[in-house]
Amino acid sequence: MVRTKLSSVYLMVVALVLIFTPAAAQSNISADETFRIAIGVAVRDLEPTVATGIIANMLDYVLETLVQTDETGAVLPGLAESWEISEDGKSVTFKLRQGVTFHDGEPFNAEAMAFSLGRWKNPVVRGRANPFTEQLLANIEVIDEYTLRVDTLFTADLLLSNLLFTGYGAISPKSINEHGNSYTEPQGETPGASVYQFPIGTGPYKFVSLTPEGMNLERFADYWGEMPYYAGVTFQFIPEAATRESLLLAGQTDMIVLPPVSDIVALQNNDAVEVLIAPGNRAIYIALNTTREVLQDARVRQAINYAVDKEAIVNDLLFGAATVATSIVSEDSFGHCATGPYEYNPELARQLLAEAGVSNLTLNFAAPTGRFLQDFQVAQAVAAYLSVVGISAEPTTSDYSTYVGQLFVPAEAQTLDMSMFGYAPPGPDAALGMYFISHNTQITPRGLNTAYYNNPEYSALIDEAFTNPDRNVRAQLLCDAQKIIWEDAPWLFLYFQDFPIVYRAGLEGITYRSGEKFDSIYARPSGS
């Protein structure tokens, strides 16, 4: 299990040295070939501190973090070649790689890394600057040119788990006021502002352009590690899953993610392509606006959960490419505690609605198209199930950027009662999977708590789990919290989706990383 692998790393309180030796430099790389990847969202915002999901996955080609992971979930060296955890587990000292250069020619060192991490604590930057960040990165200190210490009020395992997130990657300090980027400090009553849409990192590819059609990258000639085969990478923004599949089969793209799940068996039997189904930890759910008067009653929210047949949706619409949720976090998360599922029981749903004095309920419902597996089709199925118990909730949709703009607004400006979303935490720890989407400090627009869920007892349990050094105690705290939120039901809990990746036959070097990410940086023709 991922949890075991992480624990063996995190519990070390003596010097931790993980020497990473890149694969031998390739003698055969392409001079002009471009690798094409079709994804289901149109990206408009490249600010690393707010990048999640597929956007973070794209930025992984450009930005590198202190630590990285693989498909097993192990924590591995990245820009830090080794690190040491203090005896109290509250401080991690990183030894950084030497000879690393940013894409703009600036040297990578401890000062640059400290600057990049420090952006998370700067309210001028559009990241989620909040008490969590202040405690996670309590102090960032440059020891010497290639040594950096990070003190945390949490635990070292949570710090390392968070540092896997792309948003904590290194960016060139010089780049914040170049290439169309801008950064201004507040002056008196004039607020500062940060715009960062041209990322400059240390990765194997450097950013070229972002258009409505896609994002273009080119190989970085001075990359410190193994040189990728392809001279360029293009991300094609194709919202419709069927269109992505057609492009792949026609040879107009090389790899797609989230194909039509109904076609997975046929694709597996097609000699022209290869299918990789990566296990997923992304929770797919429908947030219920707990500030809406009728949805403030937990019985109504529970009724919505009982009204929907999640097993049928997974089997019939997702063709088994998901696991019905039994908790707010996936089973491979440390601290997972099975508290469900909500069994399909429309009679109980009607009974709960009657007890709450609710009938002929109409709810405003929105869902994306092409962001998650069969997302809008699932939303339509949910609406059909709800209609059986007397709830009208016909879903609307829009392009993903517009859709996200609908979600992240203050409660008083929110017109939606139900909104579909999916979240994959930055690391396999239940505290991370719960905090960002349900803690009371993360109520949107500050964070991802789009249900506006506010339970002080629940949030206090998560807070304690962040700081308690005893992992057994942490696990119990997290379990207690999961039981509370399951009973409160601020979401329609759906499932954890798998992550299908399909690519043309004749390629190698394509895999995935823990946390629902594809990894095709080192894709290449077989035998090349």
C-alpha positions in Angstrom: 0.0 0.0 0.0 1.1 3.6 -0.6 0.6 4.3 3.1 3.3 1.8 4.1 5.8 3.1 1.6 5.3 6.7 2.8 5.5 5.7 6.5 8.9 4.1 6.1 10.2 7.4 4.8 8.4 9.8 7.0 9.2 8.1 10.3 12.9 8.4 9.9 14.2 11.0 12.3 17.9 10.6 11.5 19.7 11.8 8.4 17.7 10.8 5.3 19.8 10.5 2.2 18.1 9.5 -1.0 20.7 9.7 -3.7 19.1 10.1 -7.1 21.1 9.3 -10.2 19.4 10.3 -13.4 19.4 7.8 -16.2 22.3 8.0 -18.6 22.1 10.8 -21.0 20.3 9.8 -24.2 22.4 9.5 -27.3 19.4 9.6 -29.5 16.9 12.4 -29.2 14.7 14.0 -31.8 15.6 17.2 -33.4 12.2 18.4 -34.4 9.4 15.9 -33.4 6.6 17.1 -31.1 4.6 15.0 -28.7 0.9 15.8 -28.7 -1.4 15.3 -25.7 -5.1 15.9 -25.9 -6.8 16.9 -22.6 -10.3 17.8 -21.7 -10.0 21.3 -20.4 -9.2 24.7 -21.9 -6.6 26.2 -19.6 -6.5 30.0 -19.1 -4.6 30.3 -15.8 -1.0 29.1 -15.2 -0.4 30.6 -11.8 1.3 27.6 -10.0 -0.2 28.3 -6.6 -3.7 27.8 -7.8 -3.0 25.0 -10.3 -4.7 21.7 -9.6 -5.4 18.5 -11.5 -4.6 18.5 -15.2 -3.2 22.1 -15.1 -0.7 21.1 -12.4 0.1 18.1 -14.5 0.9 20.3 -17.5 3.1 22.5 -15.4 5.1 19.5 -14.2 6.9 19.6 -17.5 8.1 23.1 -16.7 8.4 23.3 -12.9 10.2 21.0 -10.5 9.6 20.5 -6.8 12.0 19.7 -4.0 10.6 16.1 -3.8 8.7 14.0 -6.3 6.8 10.8 -6.4 6.2 7.8 -8.7 3.3 5.4 -9.2 3.9 3.8 -5.8 3.5 7.0 -3.9 7.1 6.9 -2.5 8.7 10.3 -1.7 11.8 10.6 -3.9 14.5 13.3 -4.5 13.6 16.1 -6.9 15.5 19.4 -6.7 16.6 18.3 -3.3 19.0 15.4 -3.6 18.7 14.6 0.1 17.1 15.8 3.3 17.3 15.4 7.0 14.4 15.5 9.5 14.9 16.9 13.0 14.4 14.8 16.0 11.2 16.6 16.9 9.8 16.1 13.4 9.2 19.8 13.0 12.1 20.8 10.7 13.4 19.4 7.4 16.8 20.4 6.0 17.2 20.0 2.3 20.4 19.6 0.4 19.8 21.1 -3.0 21.2 20.0 -6.4 24.0 22.0 -7.8 24.4 22.8 -11.5 20.7 23.4 -12.0 19.7 26.4 -14.2 16.3 28.1 -14.7 15.0 28.5 -18.3 16.0 32.1 -18.3 19.6 31.3 -17.5 19.4 32.3 -13.8 21.0 29.8 -11.3 18.9 27.6 -9.1 20.0 27.8 -5.4 18.6 28.0 -1.9 17.6 31.7 -2.3 15.6 30.9 -5.4 13.8 28.0 -3.7 13.1 30.1 -0.6 11.6 32.8 -2.8 9.4 30.2 -4.6 8.1 28.7 -1.3 7.7 32.2 0.2 5.2 33.1 -2.5 2.7 30.9 -0.8 2.8 33.2 2.3 2.5 36.4 0.3 -1.1 37.7 0.1 -0.2 39.5 -3.1 0.1 36.1 -4.9 -3.2 34.5 -5.9 -2.4 31.2 -4.0 -4.3 30.1 -1.0 -2.4 32.2 1.5 -4.1 31.3 4.8 -3.4 29.9 8.3 -2.6 26.5 6.8 0.3 27.9 4.8 1.6 30.0 7.7 1.8 26.9 9.8 3.0 24.5 7.1 5.8 26.9 6.1 6.4 28.4 9.5 9.9 29.4 8.7 12.0 29.2 5.6 15.7 29.7 6.1 18.6 29.7 3.7 21.6 28.0 5.4 24.0 28.3 2.6 23.9 28.4 -1.2 22.6 24.9 -1.5 21.1 24.2 1.9 17.6 25.1 2.9 15.7 24.5 6.1 11.9 24.6 6.4 10.3 24.6 9.8 6.7 23.5 10.2 4.1 23.7 13.0 2.7 20.5 11.5 4.6 17.2 11.1 7.4 16.4 8.6 5.3 13.8 6.8 2.7 16.4 6.1 5.3 18.9 4.9 6.8 16.4 2.5 3.4 15.4 1.3 2.5 19.0 0.5 5.8 19.6 -1.2 4.9 17.0 -3.8 2.4 19.6 -5.1 3.4 21.3 -8.3 2.5 24.7 -6.8 5.5 24.4 -4.5 7.8 24.2 -7.5 10.8 26.5 -8.1 10.3 29.5 -10.3 12.9 32.0 -11.3 12.7 35.0 -9.0 13.7 37.2 -12.0 10.7 36.0 -14.0 8.0 37.6 -11.8 8.4 41.0 -13.6 9.4 39.7 -17.1 7.7 37.9 -20.0 4.5 39.7 -19.4 4.4 38.7 -15.7 3.9 41.4 -13.2 4.4 41.7 -9.4 3.8 44.8 -7.3 4.0 45.2 -3.5 1.1 47.0 -1.7 1.8 50.7 -1.2 -0.2 52.3 1.6 -3.9 51.7 0.8 -3.1 50.5 -2.7 -3.2 46.7 -2.8 -0.4 44.8 -4.5 -1.0 42.3 -7.3 0.6 39.4 -9.0 0.1 38.0 -12.5 2.1 35.0 -13.4 1.2 33.5 -16.7 4.6 32.8 -18.3 6.2 30.2 -16.0 10.0 29.9 -15.8 11.2 26.8 -14.1 14.0 24.3 -14.1 12.1 21.4 -15.8 13.0 19.4 -19.0 10.7 21.6 -21.1 10.3 25.3 -21.1 7.1 27.3 -21.7 6.5 28.8 -25.2 2.9 29.9 -25.5 -0.6 29.4 -24.2 -3.5 29.9 -26.7 -7.2 29.0 -26.7 -6.3 25.9 -28.6 -3.5 24.6 -26.4 -0.1 25.1 -24.7 3.2 24.7 -26.4 6.6 23.7 -24.8 10.1 23.1 -26.1 12.9 21.0 -24.8 15.3 22.9 -22.5 18.8 22.4 -23.9 20.5 23.1 -20.5 18.4 20.7 -18.4 20.4 19.2 -15.5 18.9 15.7 -15.8 18.0 13.2 -18.5 17.1 14.9 -21.8 13.7 13.9 -23.1 13.3 12.5 -26.6 10.8 14.9 -28.0 11.9 18.4 -29.1 8.5 19.8 -28.2 5.3 19.0 -26.4 1.8 20.4 -27.3 -1.2 20.1 -25.1 -4.4 20.2 -27.2 -7.5 21.4 -25.5 -10.3 19.1 -26.6 -13.3 19.1 -24.2 -15.2 16.2 -25.8 -13.9 12.8 -24.9 -15.1 11.3 -28.2 -13.3 13.9 -30.2 -10.1 13.2 -28.3 -10.5 9.5 -29.1 -11.1 10.2 -32.8 -8.0 12.4 -33.0 -5.9 9.6 -31.5 -7.2 6.9 -33.8 -6.7 9.3 -36.7 -3.1 9.8 -35.8 -3.6 13.5 -35.0 -2.5 13.3 -31.4 -0.2 10.9 -29.6 -1.9 10.5 -26.2 -5.2 11.3 -24.6 -6.5 11.2 -21.0 -10.1 10.4 -20.0 -11.3 8.7 -23.1 -15.0 7.7 -23.4 -15.2 5.0 -20.8 -17.7 3.1 -22.8 -14.9 2.6 -25.4 -12.2 1.4 -23.1 -12.7 -2.3 -23.8 -12.7 -1.6 -27.6 -9.5 0.5 -27.2 -7.9 -2.3 -25.2 -8.6 -4.7 -28.2 -7.3 -2.2 -30.7 -3.7 -2.9 -31.8 -3.2 0.7 -32.8 -3.2 2.0 -29.2 -2.2 1.1 -25.7 -4.5 1.6 -22.7 -3.1 2.4 -19.2 -5.7 2.6 -16.4 -4.1 4.3 -13.4 -5.7 4.0 -10.0 -7.2 7.3 -8.9 -7.6 9.1 -5.6 -9.8 11.9 -7.0 -13.0 12.3 -5.1 -15.9 13.1 -7.5 -18.8 14.7 -5.6 -21.6 17.2 -5.8 -21.3 20.0 -3.3 -24.6 21.0 -1.6 -24.8 24.7 -0.8 -25.2 24.5 2.9 -26.1 28.2 3.1 -29.3 27.6 1.2 -32.1 27.5 3.7 -33.6 24.2 2.6 -30.1 22.6 2.4 -29.2 23.6 5.9 -31.2 20.6 7.2 -28.9 17.6 7.2 -31.9 15.3 6.6 -32.4 16.9 3.2 -28.7 16.4 2.3 -28.9 12.8 3.5 -32.0 12.3 1.4 -30.1 13.4 -1.7 -27.4 10.8 -0.9 -29.9 8.0 -0.4 -31.8 9.0 -3.6 -28.9 8.3 -6.0 -27.7 4.8 -7.0 -23.9 5.3 -7.0 -23.3 1.6 -7.8 -25.4 1.8 -10.9 -23.7 5.0 -12.0 -20.2 3.4 -11.6 -21.2 0.2 -13.4 -23.5 1.6 -16.2 -22.0 5.0 -16.9 -18.4 4.6 -15.9 -18.1 0.9 -16.9 -16.4 0.1 -13.6 -13.7 2.7 -13.9 -14.4 4.1 -10.4 -14.9 3.0 -6.8 -18.1 4.1 -4.9 -17.1 6.4 -2.0 -17.2 5.1 1.5 -15.6 8.2 2.9 -14.5 11.7 1.9 -11.0 10.3 1.1 -9.8 7.3 -0.9 -8.7 4.0 0.7 -5.0 4.5 -0.1 -4.9 7.6 2.1 -3.3 7.4 5.6 -6.1 7.8 8.1 -8.9 6.6 5.8 -11.9 5.4 7.7 -14.8 3.6 6.0 -18.0 5.4 7.1 -20.3 4.5 4.2 -21.5 4.2 1.6 -25.0 5.7 1.4 -26.9 2.8 0.1 -29.5 3.4 -2.6 -32.8 3.8 -0.8 -35.3 6.1 -2.4 -38.0 5.2 0.2 -35.7 6.4 3.0 -34.9 9.5 1.0 -38.7 10.3 0.7 -39.1 9.7 4.4 -36.3 12.1 5.3 -37.6 14.8 3.0 -41.1 14.4 4.6 -39.6 14.6 8.1 -37.9 17.9 7.0 -41.2 19.2 5.6 -39.8 19.4 2.1 -41.7 18.6 -1.1 -41.5 19.6 -4.7 -38.0 20.9 -4.2 -36.2 22.6 -7.1 -32.4 23.0 -7.0 -30.0 24.9 -9.3 -27.4 22.4 -10.5 -24.4 22.8 -12.7 -21.7 20.4 -13.8 -18.7 20.5 -16.1 -18.3 18.7 -19.5 -15.1 16.9 -20.2 -13.2 17.6 -17.0 -14.0 14.3 -15.3 -15.1 10.9 -16.6 -18.6 11.2 -18.0 -19.1 14.2 -15.8 -22.2 15.8 -17.4 -23.7 12.4 -18.2 -23.3 11.5 -14.5 -24.9 14.8 -13.5 -27.9 14.0 -15.8 -28.2 10.6 -14.2 -28.2 12.2 -10.7 -31.0 14.5 -11.8 -33.0 11.6 -13.0 -32.6 9.8 -9.6 -33.5 12.9 -7.7 -36.7 13.4 -9.7 -37.9 10.1 -8.5 -38.0 11.4 -4.9 -39.6 14.8 -5.9 -36.4 16.9 -6.4 -36.0 18.8 -9.7 -32.4 19.5 -10.4 -31.7 19.7 -14.2 -28.0 20.3 -14.7 -26.5 23.1 -16.8 -23.0 23.1 -18.1 -20.3 25.4 -19.6 -16.7 25.4 -20.6 -14.5 24.6 -17.6 -13.0 28.1 -17.0 -16.5 29.6 -17.0 -17.7 26.8 -14.8 -15.0 27.3 -12.2 -15.8 31.0 -12.2 -19.3 30.1 -11.1 -18.1 28.0 -8.2 -15.6 30.2 -6.4 -17.6 33.1 -5.3 -18.8 34.2 -1.8 -21.9 32.5 -0.5 -24.0 35.7 -0.9 -23.2 35.7 -4.6 -23.7 32.0 -5.2 -26.7 31.1 -7.2 -26.0 27.3 -7.4 -27.5 24.8 -5.0 -25.5 21.8 -6.3 -22.2 21.8 -8.2 -20.1 18.9 -9.3 -16.4 18.9 -8.6 -13.5 16.6 -8.2 -10.5 16.8 -5.9 -7.2 14.9 -5.8 -5.1 15.8 -2.7 -1.4 16.7 -3.1 -0.4 13.7 -1.0 -1.8 10.4 0.4 -2.8 11.7 3.8 -6.5 12.0 4.8 -5.8 15.3 6.5 -4.9 16.8 3.1 -7.8 15.2 1.3 -10.2 16.7 3.9 -8.7 20.1 4.7 -8.7 21.9 1.4 -12.3 21.0 0.4 -14.1 20.9 3.8 -12.3 22.8 6.5 -14.0 26.0 7.7 -11.0 28.2 6.8 -11.2 26.9 3.2 -14.8 28.1 2.4 -14.7 29.5 -1.1 -13.5 31.9 -2.5 -10.6 31.5 -0.1 -10.4 27.7 -0.7 -12.1 24.8 -2.4 -14.9 24.3 0.2 -17.7 25.0 -2.3 -20.4 23.6 0.0 -19.7 26.4 2.4 -19.5 23.7 5.0 -18.8 25.1 8.5 -18.5 22.6 11.4 -16.1 23.8 14.1 -15.8 20.4 15.7 -14.9 18.8 12.4 -12.3 21.4 11.6 -10.8 21.2 15.0 -10.2 17.5 14.6 -8.3 18.1 11.4 -6.3 20.9 13.0 -5.2 18.5 15.8 -4.4 15.8 13.2 -2.1 18.2 11.5 0.1 18.7 14.6 -0.1 15.5 16.6 3.2 13.6 16.2 1.6 10.2 17.1 0.4 8.6 13.9 -2.0 6.3 15.7 -3.6 9.3 17.4 -3.7 11.1 14.1 -5.4 8.2 12.4 -8.2 8.2 15.1 -8.7 11.9 14.9 -9.1 11.7 11.1 -11.5 8.8 11.5 -13.6 10.7 14.0 -13.7 13.7 11.5 -14.7 11.4 8.6 -17.7 10.1 10.7 -18.9 13.6 11.4 -18.8 14.8 7.8 -20.4 11.6 6.5 -23.3 12.2 8.8 -23.5 15.9 8.0 -23.5 15.1 4.3 -22.5 18.5 2.8 -21.9 16.6 -0.4 -23.6 14.1 -2.5 -20.7 11.6 -2.1 -20.2 9.8 -5.4 -17.0 7.9 -6.2 -13.3 7.9 -6.7 -12.6 7.8 -10.4 -9.8 5.8 -12.2 -7.5 7.6 -14.6 -7.4 6.1 -18.0 -4.6 7.1 -20.3 -4.5 6.0 -24.0 -1.6 6.4 -26.4 -0.6 5.2 -29.8 1.1 1.9 -30.1 4.9 1.9 -30.7 5.6 4.3 -27.8 7.4 3.6 -24.5 8.2 5.6 -21.4 4.6 6.5 -20.6 3.4 5.9 -17.0 1.6 7.6 -14.2 2.3 9.1 -10.8 0.4 8.6 -7.6 -2.3 11.3 -7.2 -3.9 11.0 -10.7 -1.1 12.3 -12.9 0.2 11.0 -16.2 3.9 11.0 -16.8 5.0 11.1 -20.4 8.0 13.4 -20.2 10.2 10.6 -21.3 7.9 9.2 -23.9 9.8 7.9 -27.0 9.3 5.6 -29.9 10.0 2.0 -28.8 13.6 1.0 -29.3 14.8 4.5 -30.1 
